[in-house]
Amino acid sequence: MSIDEQRVREFAYQIWESEGKPAGQEDRHWEMARKLAEAEAVGQQLPTTPKPRRISKPKAVTLAEAEAQVEQAATKPALLKKPRTPRSKA
């Protein structure tokens, strides 16, 4: 008995049990188990290589836009966080 056939038997038994052990469904269970075993075997053979990360390119900015951004940042006041209120001592 090959490893694949043993795995199909295990899957078929699990399917049979999960469905409440019905009689007369052997062919259907066996077919479902065979498909599961094939999918498992294919999944083990495929190399798992991570997808390459996409690196976004910086947005192109003209010299005039860059100067405007710098000027705008210099004229805006710095935003300060509001201090937290102290916790009450209970």
C-alpha positions in Angstrom: 0.0 0.0 0.0 1.5 3.3 -1.0 1.6 6.4 1.2 -0.8 8.2 -1.2 -3.4 5.3 -0.9 -3.0 5.3 2.9 -3.6 9.1 3.0 -6.7 8.6 0.8 -8.0 6.0 3.2 -7.4 8.3 6.1 -9.3 11.1 4.4 -12.1 8.9 3.4 -12.5 7.6 6.9 -12.5 11.2 8.3 -15.2 12.2 5.8 -17.3 9.1 6.6 -17.1 9.9 10.3 -17.8 13.6 9.9 -21.0 12.8 8.0 -22.3 10.5 10.7 -21.1 7.2 9.3 -23.7 6.9 6.5 -24.0 3.6 4.6 -23.8 3.5 0.8 -21.6 6.6 0.4 -18.2 4.9 0.0 -17.7 5.9 -3.7 -18.4 9.6 -3.0 -16.2 9.6 0.2 -13.4 7.9 -1.7 -13.5 10.4 -4.6 -13.5 13.3 -2.2 -10.6 11.8 -0.3 -8.7 11.2 -3.5 -9.1 14.8 -4.5 -8.0 16.0 -1.0 -4.9 13.8 -1.1 -4.0 15.0 -4.6 -4.3 18.6 -3.6 -2.2 18.0 -0.5 0.5 16.3 -2.6 0.6 19.2 -5.1 0.7 21.7 -2.2 3.8 20.0 -0.8 5.6 20.0 -4.1 5.2 23.7 -4.8 8.0 25.8 -3.5 6.8 28.6 -1.2 8.5 31.7 -2.4 7.4 34.9 -0.9 5.9 37.5 -3.3 8.3 40.4 -4.0 7.3 43.5 -2.2 6.2 46.4 -4.3 8.2 49.5 -3.7 6.4 52.7 -4.6 8.3 55.3 -6.3 8.5 58.8 -4.8 6.2 61.3 -6.3 7.9 63.6 -8.7 7.9 67.2 -7.4 8.9 70.3 -9.4 11.4 72.7 -7.9 8.6 75.4 -7.5 6.4 72.9 -5.7 9.2 71.9 -3.3 10.0 75.6 -2.6 6.3 76.2 -1.9 6.1 73.3 0.5 9.2 74.4 2.4 7.8 78.0 2.7 4.4 76.7 3.8 6.0 74.5 6.5 8.1 77.4 7.8 5.1 79.7 8.1 2.8 77.2 9.9 3.2 77.2 13.7 4.2 73.9 15.2 1.3 71.9 16.5 1.7 70.9 20.2 -0.2 68.1 21.8 -2.5 69.0 24.6 -1.1 67.7 27.9 -3.0 64.8 29.5 -5.1 65.4 32.5 -3.6 63.8 35.6 -5.4 60.7 36.9 -7.3 61.1 40.1 -6.1 59.3 43.1 -8.8 57.0 44.3 
